[in-house]
Amino acid sequence: MPDPAPAPAPDPVTILVDADACPVKEEIYRVGERFGAEVRVVSNRPFRVPVSARVKRVVVSDGFDAADDWIAEHADARSVVITADILLAERCLKAGARVLKHDGRAFDAASIGSAVATRAIMEDLRAGMDGAHGGPPPFGKADRSNFLQALDRVMVELRP
């Protein structure tokens, strides 16, 4: 009796990047290359990406949420989504994707509900301040390091 055929290799991990305000694109390219992942850099305008068969630039229309819609439609259990957009993170989690913020913090099933609620509260507060508001703290070296560690950890967990 012949040996059974080996199981097919799983699809490679795809890293989907919400690129418009992403400060860690270079780090994503390096980690993606090291793990043999496909990288999709999604935005409303062209970005320079490395010349690589694994890295593709996806330019969508400038319609409201067009980049988010593309990412959410392509997210699945073999995807890592990089975004700070809480509502996009929620959509991608529902599709089974892993989701990381630029500072390495993960969105997950346990945290997304409170993140969505906090976002709504902050949006209401900003609306009542007539445009006078701060912004997120500056992105620093520790954030970049935390992101790299988190992305490495997720990529190791997704290895076949």
Phi, psi and omega per residue, in radians:
M1 nan 2.271 -3.095
P2 -1.240 2.690 3.084
D3 -1.119 2.517 3.092
P4 -1.139 2.624 3.118
A5 -1.138 2.490 3.114
P6 -1.138 2.640 3.114
A7 -1.128 2.479 3.121
P8 -1.122 2.551 3.108
A9 -1.177 2.471 3.113
P10 -1.167 2.739 3.072
D11 -1.034 2.611 3.093
P12 -1.154 2.739 3.050
V13 -1.183 2.460 3.050
T14 -1.977 2.224 3.062
I15 -1.716 2.051 -3.135
L16 -1.797 2.097 -3.018
V17 -1.911 2.088 2.986
D18 -1.367 1.617 -2.786
A19 -1.472 -0.345 -2.984
D20 -0.939 -0.715 -3.129
A21 -2.163 0.540 -3.060
C22 -1.539 2.013 -3.128
P23 -1.523 0.042 -3.044
V24 -2.122 0.515 -3.110
K25 -1.076 -0.772 -3.121
E26 -1.058 -0.689 3.112
E27 -1.140 -0.699 3.122
I28 -1.081 -0.767 3.138
Y29 -1.036 -0.773 -3.116
R30 -1.129 -0.823 -3.132
V31 -1.155 -0.731 3.110
G32 -1.013 -0.767 3.125
E33 -1.109 -0.782 -3.115
R34 -1.068 -0.626 -3.102
F35 -1.705 0.015 -3.133
G36 1.208 0.532 -3.116
A37 -1.523 2.699 2.970
E38 -1.476 2.425 3.119
V39 -2.134 2.260 3.077
R40 -2.089 2.035 -3.110
V41 -1.731 1.841 -2.961
V42 -1.860 2.228 -3.122
S43 -2.773 3.002 3.086
N44 -1.516 -0.186 3.139
R45 -2.446 2.703 -3.083
P46 -1.147 2.465 3.006
F47 -2.115 2.610 3.032
R48 -1.309 2.276 3.088
V49 -2.177 2.756 3.131
P50 -1.105 2.663 3.046
V51 -1.354 1.901 -3.097
S52 -2.813 2.466 3.095
A53 -1.158 -0.367 -3.088
R54 -1.617 -0.269 -3.098
V55 -1.885 2.156 -3.141
K56 -2.216 2.424 3.047
R57 -1.594 2.278 3.088
V58 -2.061 1.921 3.124
V59 -1.794 2.093 -3.128
V60 -1.804 3.034 3.113
S61 -1.125 2.927 3.119
D62 -1.550 0.296 3.085
G63 -1.107 2.695 -3.129
F64 -0.991 2.183 3.109
D65 1.109 0.339 -3.126
A66 -1.072 -0.753 3.126
A67 -1.151 -0.763 3.113
D68 -1.050 -0.760 -3.139
D69 -1.076 -0.752 -3.134
W70 -1.090 -0.804 -3.121
I71 -1.092 -0.839 -3.117
A72 -1.068 -0.639 3.133
E73 -1.208 -0.450 -3.085
H74 -1.788 -0.066 -3.131
A75 -1.360 2.439 3.064
D76 -2.708 -2.968 -3.062
A77 -1.153 -0.265 3.097
R78 -1.789 0.371 -3.105
S79 -2.017 2.577 2.923
V80 -2.092 2.119 -3.126
V81 -1.803 2.306 3.115
I82 -1.923 1.951 -3.110
T83 -2.803 2.712 2.976
A84 -1.822 -0.026 -3.093
D85 -1.395 1.940 -3.047
I86 -1.121 -0.730 -3.116
L87 -1.206 -0.638 3.041
L88 -1.140 -0.738 3.111
A89 -1.002 -0.753 3.137
E90 -1.065 -0.781 3.131
R91 -1.085 -0.732 -3.104
C92 -1.242 -0.635 3.067
L93 -1.077 -0.702 3.114
K94 -1.091 -0.490 3.120
A95 -1.460 -0.061 3.108
G96 1.686 0.035 -3.104
A97 -1.330 2.777 2.946
R98 -1.587 2.485 -3.070
V99 -2.306 2.234 3.100
L100 -2.134 2.482 2.958
K101 -1.438 2.931 -3.104
H102 -1.117 -0.369 -3.141
D103 -1.649 0.126 3.080
G104 1.631 -0.193 3.102
R105 -1.237 2.418 -3.124
A106 -1.633 2.479 2.877
F107 -1.581 2.382 3.070
D108 -2.538 3.120 -3.073
A109 -1.033 -0.569 -3.109
A110 -1.327 -0.459 -3.035
S111 -1.846 -0.314 -2.971
I112 -1.191 -0.629 -3.136
G113 -1.056 -0.819 3.137
S114 -1.219 -0.562 3.098
A115 -1.141 -0.728 3.117
V116 -1.124 -0.758 -3.140
A117 -1.119 -0.763 3.121
T118 -1.104 -0.695 3.099
R119 -1.023 -0.788 -3.131
A120 -1.116 -0.725 3.116
I121 -1.109 -0.800 -3.124
M122 -1.131 -0.646 3.096
E123 -1.080 -0.744 3.097
D124 -1.118 -0.739 3.123
L125 -1.110 -0.763 3.129
R126 -1.109 -0.648 3.138
A127 -1.090 -0.574 -3.138
G128 -1.467 -0.064 -3.095
M129 -1.759 0.140 3.133
D130 0.901 0.755 3.041
G131 1.459 -0.084 3.135
A132 -1.537 1.749 3.123
H133 -2.691 2.788 3.088
G134 -1.457 -2.637 3.092
G135 -2.631 -2.966 3.107
P136 -1.191 2.760 3.092
P137 -1.120 2.747 3.137
P138 -1.042 2.562 3.118
F139 -1.391 2.208 -3.061
G140 -2.146 -3.104 -3.125
K141 -1.049 -0.682 -3.138
A142 -1.119 -0.681 3.106
D143 -1.078 -0.780 -3.136
R144 -1.082 -0.769 3.124
S145 -1.127 -0.781 3.113
N146 -1.072 -0.682 3.116
F147 -1.097 -0.847 -3.135
L148 -1.012 -0.768 3.123
Q149 -1.101 -0.764 -3.128
A150 -1.149 -0.751 -3.141
L151 -1.150 -0.730 3.068
D152 -1.008 -0.805 -3.108
R153 -1.059 -0.791 3.138
V154 -1.132 -0.739 -3.131
M155 -1.110 -0.682 3.088
V156 -1.118 -0.753 3.138
E157 -1.106 -0.522 -3.110
L158 -1.562 -0.042 3.089
R159 -1.056 2.532 3.104
P160 -1.175 nan nan
